[in-house]
């Protein structure tokens, strides 16, 4: 009986990049959307003024996820077809 092991990724931090991307996108979305559901308070004003960092987190998270996808595409393209 032969056991097959999954080939380790060429970039061990590649999955970390995906996780960081998803977390940053979620943070950005929460900061952008939350003020629309909050009543008038000082906390709502804080969220409204965090508009620039929210968009930065959203774009940075999307860039991390795009980098992950690009690496996966290149890795898949590099592997020979299975028979």
C-alpha positions as CSV (number, residue, x, y, z in Angstrom):
1,X,0.0,0.0,0.0
2,X,1.5,3.3,-1.0
3,X,0.7,6.4,0.9
4,X,0.5,9.7,-1.0
5,X,1.6,12.8,0.7
6,X,0.5,16.2,-0.4
7,X,3.4,18.2,-1.9
8,X,4.3,21.1,0.3
9,X,3.7,24.4,-1.2
10,X,6.6,26.2,-2.8
11,X,5.6,29.2,-0.7
12,X,4.7,28.1,2.8
13,X,3.4,31.6,3.7
14,X,1.0,31.6,0.7
15,X,-1.9,30.5,2.8
16,X,-1.1,33.1,5.4
17,X,-1.4,35.7,2.7
18,X,-4.9,34.5,1.9
19,X,-5.9,34.6,5.6
20,X,-4.5,38.1,6.0
21,X,-6.3,39.2,2.8
22,X,-9.6,37.9,4.0
23,X,-9.2,39.5,7.4
24,X,-8.3,42.9,6.0
25,X,-11.2,42.8,3.6
26,X,-13.6,42.0,6.4
27,X,-12.2,44.8,8.6
28,X,-12.5,47.3,5.7
29,X,-16.0,46.3,4.9
30,X,-17.1,46.5,8.6
31,X,-15.6,49.9,8.9
32,X,-17.3,51.1,5.8
33,X,-20.7,49.6,6.3
34,X,-21.1,49.8,10.1
35,X,-21.9,53.6,10.3
36,X,-25.0,53.0,8.2
37,X,-26.5,50.7,10.9
38,X,-25.5,52.6,14.0
39,X,-27.5,55.3,15.7
40,X,-26.0,58.7,16.2
41,X,-23.3,58.5,18.8
42,X,-19.6,59.3,19.3
43,X,-18.8,55.7,18.2
44,X,-20.6,56.2,14.9
45,X,-18.6,59.4,14.4
46,X,-15.4,57.5,15.0
47,X,-16.4,54.9,12.4
48,X,-17.3,57.7,9.9
49,X,-13.9,59.3,10.4
50,X,-12.1,56.0,9.8
51,X,-13.1,56.0,6.1
52,X,-9.6,56.3,4.7
53,X,-8.1,53.5,6.8
54,X,-11.1,51.4,5.9
55,X,-10.6,51.8,2.2
56,X,-6.9,51.2,2.6
57,X,-7.6,47.9,4.5
58,X,-10.1,46.9,1.8
59,X,-7.6,47.5,-1.1
60,X,-4.7,45.9,0.8
61,X,-6.7,42.8,1.6
62,X,-7.8,42.5,-2.1
63,X,-4.2,42.9,-3.1
64,X,-3.1,40.1,-0.8
65,X,-5.9,37.8,-2.1
66,X,-4.9,38.7,-5.7
67,X,-1.3,37.8,-4.9
68,X,-2.4,34.5,-3.5
69,X,-4.5,33.8,-6.6
70,X,-1.6,34.7,-8.9
71,X,0.8,32.4,-7.0
72,X,-1.7,29.6,-7.1
73,X,-2.1,30.1,-10.9
74,X,1.6,30.1,-11.5
75,X,2.2,27.0,-9.3
76,X,-0.6,25.2,-11.2
77,X,0.8,26.2,-14.5
78,X,4.3,25.1,-13.6
79,X,3.2,21.5,-12.6
80,X,3.2,18.9,-15.4
81,X,-0.2,17.4,-16.3
82,X,-1.1,14.2,-14.5
83,X,-1.7,11.0,-16.4
